[in-house]
């Protein structure tokens, strides 16, 4: 006997998604929690898993082992999580040194002087990061809030910027930016 696939309406697909979510959301979270040990990261993995389910719903509904699909998908996102953690740990040394910023300057003239002394090879985004960090004295979290980035994204950008500046001969430990 062959399987006959029937056409489903949008409402029926929505019901299938809801059914799968109700059946598996606790298991997905518990598995992610066991594998990463961090509640916030486990919740992120659960969200990514169900976003993937939403994209691949037609395949998963007909999958012979739906629980297995969820387990493999969680494992994939856990692997991405640990790779990201390893990358952050590897680049943490740059971030720590860039966070030791001088106190904020205050006047418009000082800002103008600061901008004039920045290297010409910096792009606008890099200049903005340096102005917010070195001129205004913002923390990385404050910069992220102001620019709409996560704290981790700002840390990564600052680490890349610090590395780029070192490659051009700027050493934070030996000289100031300006």
C-alpha positions in Angstrom: 0.0 0.0 0.0 1.3 3.4 -1.0 0.9 6.5 1.1 -1.5 9.0 -0.3 -0.5 12.6 0.5 -3.4 14.9 0.8 -3.4 18.6 0.3 -3.6 20.5 3.6 -5.0 23.9 4.2 -3.1 26.7 6.0 -5.3 26.1 9.1 -4.4 22.4 9.0 -0.6 23.2 8.8 -1.0 25.6 11.7 -2.7 22.8 13.7 0.1 20.4 12.8 2.7 22.9 14.0 0.8 23.4 17.2 0.4 19.7 17.8 4.2 19.1 17.3 5.0 22.1 19.5 2.8 20.8 22.3 4.2 17.3 22.0 7.9 18.2 21.9 8.6 21.7 23.4 9.4 20.3 26.9 11.6 17.5 25.6 13.5 20.0 23.3 14.1 22.4 26.2 15.2 19.6 28.6 17.6 18.1 26.1 19.1 21.5 25.3 19.4 22.2 29.0 21.2 19.0 29.7 23.6 19.6 26.8 24.4 23.2 27.4 23.7 23.7 31.1 22.4 27.3 30.6 18.7 28.1 30.8 18.9 31.1 28.5 20.9 29.2 25.9 18.5 26.2 26.1 15.6 28.5 25.5 17.4 30.0 22.5 18.0 26.5 21.2 14.3 25.7 21.7 13.3 28.8 19.7 15.7 28.0 16.9 14.5 24.4 16.8 10.8 25.5 16.4 11.7 28.1 13.8 13.4 25.4 11.8 10.3 23.2 12.3 8.2 26.0 10.9 10.4 26.3 7.8 10.5 22.5 7.3 7.0 21.6 8.6 5.9 19.7 5.4 8.9 17.4 5.7 8.7 16.9 9.4 5.0 16.1 9.5 5.7 13.1 7.1 9.0 12.2 8.8 9.0 8.6 10.1 10.7 9.5 13.3 9.7 13.0 14.4 11.3 12.7 17.9 14.5 11.7 16.2 14.3 14.8 14.0 13.9 17.0 17.0 16.8 15.4 18.8 19.1 15.8 15.7 18.0 19.4 15.3 18.7 20.2 18.9 22.1 18.5 18.7 22.9 20.7 15.7 22.1 23.9 17.5 24.0 22.7 20.6 27.1 22.1 18.4 26.7 25.7 17.0 26.4 27.0 20.6 29.6 25.3 21.8 31.5 26.5 18.7 30.4 30.0 19.4 31.5 29.7 23.1 34.9 28.4 22.0 35.3 31.3 19.5 34.3 33.8 22.2 36.8 32.3 24.7 39.6 32.4 22.1 39.0 36.1 21.3 38.2 37.2 24.9 41.8 38.5 25.4 41.2 41.2 22.8 38.0 42.2 24.4 39.3 42.5 27.9 42.1 44.9 26.8 39.8 47.1 24.7 37.4 47.5 27.6 40.1 49.4 29.6 39.1 52.7 28.1 40.1 56.2 29.3 37.6 58.5 30.9 35.2 60.4 28.7 36.1 63.7 27.0 33.5 66.4 27.0 33.6 69.2 24.5 32.7 69.5 20.8 36.2 70.7 20.1 37.7 67.6 21.8 35.3 65.4 19.7 36.5 67.2 16.5 40.2 66.6 17.5 39.4 63.0 18.4 37.8 62.4 15.0 40.7 64.1 13.1 43.3 61.9 14.7 41.5 58.6 13.9 43.2 56.6 11.1 41.7 57.2 7.6 41.5 53.5 6.9 38.7 53.1 9.5 35.2 52.7 8.1 32.3 54.7 9.5 31.1 51.8 11.8 34.6 51.4 13.3 34.8 55.2 13.9 31.4 55.1 15.6 32.5 52.3 17.9 35.7 54.2 18.8 33.9 57.5 19.4 31.3 55.8 21.7 33.9 53.8 23.6 36.8 56.2 23.9 35.3 59.6 23.5 32.0 59.2 25.4 33.2 56.4 27.7 30.3 54.1 26.9 30.5 50.5 28.1 30.1 47.7 25.5 26.6 47.0 26.7 25.7 50.7 26.4 27.1 50.8 22.9 25.0 47.7 22.0 21.9 49.3 23.4 22.5 52.5 21.5 23.3 50.8 18.1 20.7 48.0 18.4 23.3 45.2 18.7 23.7 42.5 21.3 26.5 42.8 23.9 28.2 39.9 22.2 28.0 41.5 18.8 29.7 44.7 20.1 32.3 42.6 21.8 33.1 40.8 18.6 33.2 44.0 16.6 35.5 45.7 19.1 37.8 42.6 19.2 38.1 42.7 15.4 38.7 46.4 15.5 41.3 46.1 18.1 43.0 43.3 16.1 42.9 45.5 12.9 44.5 48.4 14.8 47.2 46.1 16.1 47.9 45.0 12.5 48.3 48.6 11.6 50.8 49.3 14.4 48.5 50.6 17.1 49.3 49.0 20.4 46.8 49.9 23.1 49.3 49.1 25.8 52.0 51.5 24.4 50.0 54.4 23.0 46.6 56.0 23.1 44.3 55.9 20.1 44.8 59.7 19.7 
